[in-house]
Amino acid sequence: QVQLVESGGGLVQAGGSLRLSCAASGSIYRINDMGWYRQAPGKQRELVAAITRGGTTTYADSMKGRFTISRDNAKNTVYLQMNSLKPEDAALYYCNVKNWRWVDYWGQGTQVTVSS
């Protein structure tokens, strides 16, 4: 089993920044892709950004240029730097990792609230 602990969510004014972190622990042999998803009330969970073990990144179109995903393989940790936050970015943000067998693990979610 893999446990994910997320941190860094909170309340921020529009235009502000937050940095999310997600640390993986437990039965880790190797983590492949890591990523962040979000889910707002009444909406489906959507991909925010993902990063491969080698550092290749993917972003949802609405996050390009504002969000940056990174990872530290030695610490089994993924980060999401969010700048120029908008009220529509408010959601519960979930960390996702895929282990060496491409099995998905999810964090418990961290709330991001953006005031206008």
C-alpha positions in Angstrom: 0.0 0.0 0.0 1.0 3.6 -0.7 -0.1 6.4 1.6 -0.3 10.0 0.3 -0.2 13.1 2.5 -1.2 16.4 0.9 -0.6 19.8 2.3 -0.6 23.4 1.3 -4.2 24.2 0.6 -6.0 27.1 2.1 -7.7 30.4 1.4 -6.1 33.0 -0.9 -7.2 36.1 -2.7 -7.7 36.1 -6.4 -4.3 36.7 -8.0 -2.5 35.1 -5.2 -0.4 31.9 -5.0 -0.4 28.6 -3.2 2.0 25.6 -3.3 0.6 22.2 -2.8 2.8 19.2 -1.7 2.1 15.5 -1.7 4.4 13.0 -0.1 4.1 9.3 -0.7 5.1 6.7 1.8 4.6 3.0 2.4 5.2 0.1 0.1 7.0 2.0 -2.6 9.3 0.3 -5.0 9.1 2.9 -7.7 6.6 5.6 -8.5 5.9 6.3 -12.1 3.6 9.2 -13.0 2.5 11.7 -10.3 -0.2 14.3 -10.7 -2.8 16.6 -9.3 -6.6 16.5 -10.0 -9.3 18.8 -8.7 -13.0 18.5 -8.1 -15.3 21.5 -7.6 -18.8 21.0 -6.1 -21.2 19.6 -8.7 -18.4 19.0 -11.2 -16.4 16.0 -12.3 -12.9 15.4 -11.1 -10.4 16.8 -13.7 -6.7 16.6 -14.4 -4.8 19.7 -13.4 -1.2 18.5 -14.2 0.9 15.4 -14.3 4.6 14.6 -14.4 6.4 11.5 -15.4 9.3 10.0 -13.5 11.6 11.5 -16.1 10.1 15.0 -15.7 7.8 15.3 -18.7 4.8 17.5 -17.8 1.2 17.7 -18.9 -1.2 20.5 -18.0 -4.8 21.2 -18.5 -5.2 24.1 -20.9 -6.7 26.5 -18.3 -3.7 25.9 -16.0 -0.9 26.4 -18.6 1.3 29.4 -17.7 -0.1 29.7 -14.2 0.6 26.3 -12.6 3.8 24.4 -12.4 4.2 20.8 -11.4 7.4 19.3 -10.1 8.7 16.3 -8.3 11.5 15.1 -6.1 12.0 11.4 -6.8 14.3 11.0 -3.8 11.6 12.2 -1.5 8.7 10.6 -3.4 7.1 14.0 -3.4 5.2 16.0 -6.0 4.5 19.7 -5.8 2.1 22.1 -7.5 2.9 25.8 -7.6 -0.2 27.7 -8.4 0.1 31.4 -9.3 -2.5 34.0 -10.5 -5.3 32.0 -8.8 -8.8 32.7 -9.9 -12.1 32.1 -8.1 -12.8 29.3 -10.6 -9.7 27.4 -9.4 -11.4 26.8 -6.0 -11.8 23.1 -5.6 -10.7 20.1 -3.6 -7.3 19.1 -5.0 -6.2 15.5 -5.0 -2.8 14.0 -5.4 -2.5 10.9 -7.6 0.4 8.6 -8.1 0.8 5.5 -10.2 3.2 2.9 -8.8 5.5 0.6 -10.8 2.5 -1.6 -11.8 0.6 1.5 -12.8 -1.9 1.1 -9.9 -3.5 4.4 -8.9 -3.3 5.8 -5.4 -5.2 8.9 -4.3 -4.7 11.4 -1.5 -7.5 12.6 0.8 -7.7 16.0 -0.9 -6.7 19.5 0.2 -9.1 22.4 -0.1 -8.2 25.4 -2.2 -10.5 28.5 -1.7 -10.0 31.6 -3.8 -11.8 34.8 -2.8 -12.7 37.4 -5.3 
